């Protein structure tokens, strides 16, 4: 018997089949309090082309810096703020979320972290998702955030959203290339 090599295939994209019931772009509309924000961006590949079939997932604390559940699964935050959102990119690689700006949460070292959104990106060609963060522009506590300070200064800008009109923040994800987004391993 002779075995010959066949073409390789990456995982997915199966997001429209398996995840659509979990899509949630409006994370904070029912929350009582907190600064309302919209986060919009585009996911780009290494050639600078938009990726039309990626999936962006956000996790966040509420405006007081509490997550929806503690490590034991007990409810801790406002019932109205689940702290989770997931959306696919559109045909132009774009995504958008509406939420509230989270409060500061403790780092394992005990220091407070700057307000941020935890981001997971799923897409074709990735066997495992990648993890990043979105920080808020003009946030004084960015200067002493232990995670942001662990990133080389020249690369930190890939983690900080840019101000757009009104309450819009723009944050693009660049999977590779000269301006590649900083990704963390957990």
N, C-alpha and C positions, 0 to 999 in steps of 0.2 A: 504494500500500500504506500502510496506517495502522498504526503501532505504538502499542500502549498499555502502560502500566505494569502490571507484575504484582507480586504480593506479594513481599516480600523474605524471605530465609531465612538463618538463621545456620548456622554449621558445627556439625555433631554434634547430639546426642551419639552417638558411635559407639563409646564405650569398651567396652561389653560385647561388641561384635563384634570389634574389632581389638586390644584390649589385654588381654583376660582372661588370656591365657597368660603375661602379664608381671606379674600381680598378685603382690605379695609384701609381706605385713604383718609378718612376723617377720624382722627384719633381723639381730638380734644374738644369737639363741639359741645359735648354735654358737661364738660368740666366746669366747676364753679370757681372762677378766678383763674389767674395766670394770664400772661401775655399771649395773645393769639398770634400764631405765625403760620406761614405757608412755606414749605420747602419744595423747591422745584429744581430739576436738573436733567442731565442727559448722561447716559452710560456710553462711553466710547471704547472701542478696541484699540490695539496697539498702533493701528494705521490711522487713527483719528476718525474712524467711521462709527456712526451710531449703532448700537446693538438693539435691534427691535424685539428681542425675545429674552431679555433679562428679567429678573424679579428682585425688587428691593424690599427689604424688611427692616423696620425700625422697632427698637425697644427703648423705653424711656421712663424716667420717674415723673411724678406729678410736680406741680409748681412749688410744692414744699420739700421736694427732694425725697419723696417716698415712692417706692415701687409698689405695684398693685398687690404683690404678695411677698412675704418674707421667704427665706430659704425653706421654711417648714410648710409653705403653702397657705399660711394664714393671711387673710386680707389685711392690708395696711393702708392703702391709699384710698382716695376718693373712688367710690363705686363707679362714678361716671367716667373715670379715666382708666381704661384697660392698660394703657402703656405699650400697646402693640399695634403695628400697622404693617400691611403688606400690599404692594401693588406691582403689576407687571409694567414694563416699559411699553410704549406705543410703537407704531411703525417708524417713528423718527428717533427712537431710543430714549424718549422723555418719560419722566415720572413726576408725580406731585403728591404731597401729603399736606393735610391741615391738622395742626395740633396746638399745644400750648408749650411755651418755653419751660423746660424742666428746671427744678431747683438743683442745688448742689447736693451731691451724694458722697458718702465717705469712700475713700480709697482703702484697700487692705492695710496700708501703712498707718491709717488713722487720719491722714490729711484729707481735707475736702477737695473734691474734684470740681472743676468748672462745669456749668451746665452743658450738657452734650446729649446727643442722640446716638445710640449704638446702632450700627448699620451692618446688615448681612446682605451680600450680593450673591445670587444664584444665577447661573447662566450656562448655556451650552459650552462645552469644552472644559468645564471645571468639574473635576471629580469631587472636590470638596468646595463648599462656599467660602468666600473671603469675608473678612471682618474689618470694619473701619469705624470711624466716628465722625460726627458733624459737630463742630463747635460754633458758637455764636460770635459774630463780629462785634468789635468794641466791647467785649466782655472783660472787665478788669481782672476777674479771677482766672482768665486764660494764662496770665503771667506766672501763676504758681500751681497750675494743674500738673500733678505728678506724671500722668500719662503723656500729655502734650510736651512736657519738658524732656521726656525720654526720646523724643523724635528730634533728629538733627534740625537745627533752626531753619535751614534752607528748604526743608520739606514740610514744615508745619503748615504752610499756607494751603496745602492740599486738603487739610482737615478743617479749615475755617471757611464757613459759608460767606458769600458776598451779599451785601445789601442790594436788594432790588427795590422797585417802587412799593410804597405803603408797607405792608407787613410781610412782603415776599423776601425770602432768602434763596439764593441760588447756590447749588452745590453739585458740581459735575463729578462723575466717577470716571477716572481714566485707568483702564485695566493694565496698560503697559505704556512705555515710552518715556520721553523726557520729563513729562509732568505727571507721571504715574501717581495715583492716590496712594497714601500710606495705608498699608494693610497690616493688621496685627494677627499673631497666632495665639490662639487660646487653647 
